[in-house]
């Protein structure tokens, strides 16, 4: 573990272009981030202390007297993260909300709006973290909160993105739909019953036979066919899309591949471990999936609020470099011990996608 005073000295003397690489540094992120070079990290993944939610030893962000002060302090950190991340990189901020006098203050969304206005970054997704095991509370006048937002920001349209690696285990566990001899038979009957013109019916038959053949060859898992006047219109769509096909040709075919749809939701339980003395341990699975989505082995991962060390531990296990800042010295020691015990072991799923 390093402290904030040694960080600057290393950045001047080391031949390594990125100071404190694969190090956990104890100190205030407001100061430490300013000592990192421009565009030196590939991704920022962090969960800053929430506004007046937990006691982190009375140190750092989250203890501000007002919500406005909290947002301003958080934005100062965010602006430095934007400076430090590469134009091909991503920034993930997970922020929880706060009730004041019985009303949510919308702290995460106030922050995200200001971040967009001030820095010019783009918000690619608002990923929802769904907690199957939220903290049990016996509220009688409101529901228990079981989700939190994770904002995915980028600096340019050239950001790294590995779509197939995200939640890849779902692709591997899905079972291919087996096509029987009667696949598509019902659609043939519906074509004949429809009010399509003879020419449109013939075109629909040809398209249907082609889709059936693709299923039988294993090129697609299944398909659906919509026929004008029989099925409801496709929702939305652009000219040349499903809605246009249904209107102009009288039918449209929706092909379904044997892959899970990559939704902006990660379902992951809250971590409750007696072995980690920290009030809010970030789940490793969340970090793993965000790294799968936006990084490659050898990339640099920064967490300016490292806490118990989850981001650094997962980055090391997956063969990424890490930089971790944490103001609380006890948490720093805890994170160092945790990371030291981790062995590099990329997920086996990376070899299948």
C-alpha positions in Angstrom: 0.0 0.0 0.0 1.2 3.5 -0.8 0.1 6.8 0.7 -0.7 10.0 -1.2 2.6 11.5 -0.5 4.6 8.8 -2.3 2.4 8.8 -5.3 3.7 12.0 -6.7 7.3 11.0 -6.1 6.8 7.7 -8.0 5.2 9.5 -10.9 8.3 11.6 -11.3 10.9 9.0 -10.9 9.5 5.7 -12.3 10.0 4.7 -15.9 6.5 3.3 -15.9 4.3 5.8 -17.8 1.3 5.3 -15.4 2.1 6.0 -11.7 0.9 3.6 -9.0 0.0 0.9 -11.5 -1.2 -2.2 -9.6 -1.1 -0.3 -6.4 -3.6 0.7 -3.7 -3.0 4.3 -2.5 -4.3 5.7 0.7 -5.5 9.3 0.4 -8.2 11.6 -0.9 -9.3 11.0 -4.5 -9.8 14.7 -5.0 -6.0 15.2 -4.8 -4.8 11.8 -6.0 -6.7 11.8 -9.3 -5.0 15.1 -10.3 -1.6 13.4 -10.2 -2.6 10.8 -12.9 -1.7 11.6 -16.5 -4.4 12.4 -19.1 -6.0 9.4 -20.8 -4.0 6.8 -18.9 -6.8 4.4 -17.9 -9.1 2.2 -19.9 -12.1 2.1 -17.6 -13.3 3.6 -14.3 -15.5 1.4 -12.2 -16.6 2.9 -8.9 -19.3 3.1 -6.3 -18.8 6.4 -4.4 -20.1 6.8 -0.9 -23.8 7.6 -1.0 -25.1 10.8 0.3 -25.5 10.6 4.1 -26.1 6.9 4.0 -23.4 5.1 5.9 -20.6 6.0 8.2 -17.2 5.5 6.5 -15.2 6.6 9.5 -16.3 10.2 9.0 -13.9 10.6 6.1 -14.3 11.8 2.5 -17.3 12.1 0.2 -20.8 11.5 1.5 -20.6 13.6 4.7 -21.6 16.9 3.0 -24.2 19.1 4.8 -26.4 19.4 1.7 -27.2 17.5 -1.4 -25.9 20.3 -3.6 -22.6 20.1 -1.9 -22.5 16.4 -2.3 -23.2 16.6 -6.0 -20.5 19.3 -6.5 -17.9 17.2 -4.7 -18.9 14.1 -6.7 -18.7 16.1 -10.0 -15.2 17.2 -9.1 -14.2 13.5 -8.9 -16.1 12.7 -12.1 -14.4 15.5 -14.1 -11.0 14.1 -13.1 -12.1 10.6 -14.1 -13.1 11.9 -17.5 -9.7 13.5 -17.9 -7.9 10.3 -17.0 -9.9 7.8 -19.1 -8.9 7.2 -22.7 -11.1 8.2 -25.6 -11.7 4.5 -26.1 -12.6 3.9 -22.5 -15.7 3.8 -20.3 -16.7 5.2 -16.9 -19.2 3.4 -14.6 -20.6 5.1 -11.6 -22.9 3.3 -9.2 -24.8 5.7 -6.9 -27.6 5.0 -4.5 -30.5 7.3 -3.6 -31.5 8.9 -0.3 -34.8 9.5 1.4 -35.2 12.9 3.0 -38.4 13.6 4.9 -40.0 10.6 3.3 -39.1 11.5 -0.3 -36.4 10.3 -2.6 -34.0 13.2 -3.6 -33.0 11.6 -6.9 -29.3 12.1 -6.1 -28.0 9.6 -8.8 -30.0 11.3 -11.6 -29.2 14.8 -10.5 -25.5 13.8 -10.6 -25.9 12.2 -14.1 -27.6 15.2 -15.6 -25.0 17.6 -14.3 -22.2 15.2 -15.5 -23.6 15.3 -19.0 -24.0 19.1 -19.0 -20.5 19.9 -17.7 -18.2 17.4 -19.3 -19.8 16.6 -22.7 -19.6 12.8 -22.1 -22.2 10.5 -23.5 -24.5 8.3 -21.4 -24.6 4.9 -23.2 -26.7 3.0 -20.7 -28.4 3.3 -17.4 -27.7 -0.3 -16.2 -30.0 -1.4 -13.4 -28.5 -3.5 -10.6 -31.3 -5.8 -9.4 -30.8 -7.2 -5.9 -32.7 -10.5 -5.3 -31.9 -10.2 -1.5 -32.4 -6.5 -0.6 -32.0 -5.5 3.0 -35.2 -6.7 4.8 -37.2 -3.7 6.0 -40.8 -3.7 7.3 -42.0 -0.5 5.6 -45.8 0.0 5.7 -46.0 3.1 3.5 -43.5 2.3 0.7 -41.9 -0.6 -1.0 -38.4 -1.9 -0.2 -35.8 -0.6 -2.6 -34.2 -3.4 -4.5 -32.4 -1.7 -7.5 -29.6 0.8 -8.0 -28.5 2.6 -11.2 -25.1 2.1 -12.8 -24.4 4.9 -15.3 -22.2 4.0 -18.2 -20.5 7.1 -19.7 -18.1 7.3 -22.6 -16.0 10.1 -24.1 -16.3 9.2 -27.8 -18.0 6.8 -30.2 -14.8 4.8 -30.4 -15.2 3.1 -26.9 -14.3 -0.5 -26.6 -17.3 -2.8 -26.4 -17.4 -6.6 -26.3 -21.1 -7.3 -26.6 -20.9 -11.1 -26.7 -18.8 -11.3 -23.5 -21.5 -9.6 -21.4 -23.4 -12.2 -19.4 -22.0 -14.8 -21.7 -22.9 -17.6 -19.3 -26.5 -17.1 -20.4 -25.6 -17.9 -24.0 -23.8 -21.1 -22.9 -26.7 -22.4 -20.8 -29.5 -21.7 -23.3 -30.8 -24.8 -25.1 -31.4 -24.7 -28.8 -35.0 -25.0 -29.9 -35.4 -28.3 -31.8 -37.3 -28.0 -35.0 -39.8 -30.7 -35.8 -41.3 -31.6 -39.2 -44.3 -29.3 -38.5 -42.3 -26.1 -38.0 -44.0 -23.2 -39.8 -47.0 -25.3 -40.8 -49.4 -23.0 -38.9 -48.0 -19.9 -40.7 -48.7 -21.6 -44.1 -52.3 -22.0 -43.2 -52.5 -18.4 -42.0 -51.0 -17.1 -45.2 -53.8 -18.8 -47.2 -56.5 -17.3 -44.8 -55.1 -13.8 -45.1 -56.3 -11.0 -47.3 -52.8 -10.6 -49.0 -52.7 -10.4 -52.8 -51.7 -13.6 -54.7 -48.3 -12.1 -55.3 -47.8 -11.2 -51.7 -48.9 -14.7 -50.6 -46.4 -16.3 -52.9 -43.6 -14.0 -51.6 -44.6 -14.9 -48.0 -44.5 -18.6 -48.8 -41.0 -18.3 -50.2 -39.8 -16.3 -47.2 -41.4 -18.7 -44.8 -39.7 -21.7 -46.5 -36.4 -20.0 -46.3 -36.8 -19.3 -42.5 -37.9 -23.0 -42.0 -34.7 -24.2 -43.8 -32.5 -21.9 -41.6 -34.0 -23.5 -38.5 -33.5 -27.0 -39.8 -29.9 -26.2 -40.7 -29.3 -24.8 -37.2 -28.6 -21.3 -38.4 -31.3 -19.8 -36.2 -33.1 -21.1 -33.1 -36.6 -20.2 -34.2 -38.6 -17.5 -35.8 -41.9 -15.7 -35.7 -44.0 -14.5 -38.6 -46.4 -11.6 -38.6 -49.1 -11.4 -41.3 -51.0 -8.2 -42.0 -54.6 -8.3 -40.9 -54.0 -11.4 -38.7 -51.3 -10.3 -36.3 -50.8 -7.0 -34.5 -48.4 -4.6 -36.1 -44.8 -4.5 -35.0 -44.1 -1.9 -32.3 -42.0 1.0 -33.5 -39.5 0.4 -36.3 -38.0 2.5 -39.0 -38.6 2.5 -42.8 -37.2 -0.8 -44.1 -37.8 -2.5 -40.7 -40.5 -4.9 -39.5 -43.2 -2.2 -39.4 -42.5 -1.2 -43.0 -42.3 -4.9 -44.2 -45.7 -5.6 -42.6 -47.2 -2.5 -44.3 -45.7 -2.9 -47.7 -45.2 -6.6 -48.2 -48.0 -7.8 -46.0 -45.7 -9.9 -43.7 -42.5 -9.8 -41.7 -40.3 -12.5 -40.2 -38.6 -12.2 -36.9 -35.6 -14.4 -36.6 -34.5 -15.6 -33.1 -30.9 -16.6 -32.6 -29.7 -18.9 -29.8 -28.3 -16.1 -27.8 -29.7 -14.2 -24.8 -30.8 -10.7 -25.4 -28.2 -8.4 -23.8 -30.4 -6.2 -21.5 -29.4 -3.3 -19.4 -30.0 -5.3 -16.2 -27.6 -7.2 -14.0 -29.2 -9.4 -11.3 -26.7 -9.8 -8.5 -27.2 -10.4 -4.7 -26.0 -8.0 -2.1 -22.8 -9.3 -0.4 -23.0 -9.9 3.3 -19.7 -11.4 4.5 -18.5 -11.5 8.1 -14.9 -11.8 6.8 -15.0 -8.3 5.2 -15.4 -5.5 7.8 -17.0 -2.9 5.4 -20.5 -1.5 5.5 -21.1 -1.9 1.7 -19.1 -4.5 -0.1 -19.4 -4.2 -3.9 -20.3 -7.6 -5.5 -17.5 -9.1 -7.6 -20.0 -10.3 -10.2 -21.0 -6.7 -11.1 -17.3 -5.7 -11.7 -16.7 -8.8 -13.7 -19.5 -8.2 -16.1 -18.6 -4.5 -16.6 -15.0 -5.5 -17.3 -16.2 -8.3 -19.7 -18.2 -5.6 -21.6 -15.5 -2.9 -22.0 -12.0 -4.2 -21.4 -9.3 -6.7 -22.6 -6.5 -8.4 -20.6 -3.8 -5.9 -19.9 -6.1 -2.9 -19.7 -6.0 -0.5 -16.8 -8.9 -0.2 -14.4 -9.3 2.7 -11.9 -11.5 2.9 -8.8 -11.2 6.2 -6.9 -13.3 4.8 -4.1 -11.9 1.3 -3.7 -13.4 0.5 -0.3 -12.9 -3.2 0.5 -11.0 -3.7 -2.8 -13.5 -5.5 -5.0 -12.6 -3.6 -8.2 -8.9 -4.2 -7.8 -9.4 -7.9 -6.9 -11.5 -8.7 -9.9 -9.3 -6.7 -12.2 -6.3 -8.7 -11.1 -8.1 -12.0 -11.3 -9.1 -11.2 -14.9 -5.6 -10.2 -16.0 -6.2 -6.4 -16.0 -4.0 -3.8 -14.3 -5.6 -1.7 -11.5 -5.2 1.5 -9.6 -7.2 2.0 -6.4 -7.6 5.0 -4.2 -9.2 4.8 -0.7 -9.2 7.5 2.0 -9.8 5.2 5.0 -6.5 3.5 6.1 -8.3 0.5 7.6 -10.1 -0.2 4.3 -6.9 0.3 2.5 -5.2 -2.4 4.5 -8.2 -4.7 4.1 -8.2 -4.2 0.3 -4.4 -4.9 0.1 -4.8 -8.2 1.9 -7.7 -9.1 -0.3 -5.9 -8.3 -3.5 -2.7 -10.1 -2.4 -4.7 -13.3 -2.0 -6.0 -13.2 -5.6 -4.5 -15.2 -8.4 -4.8 -14.3 -12.1 -7.4 -16.5 -13.5 -9.4 -15.2 -16.4 -13.0 -16.4 -16.6 -13.3 -19.6 -18.6 -16.2 -18.0 -20.5 -13.6 -15.7 -22.2 -12.4 -18.7 -24.2 -15.9 -19.4 -25.5 -16.9 -16.0 -26.9 
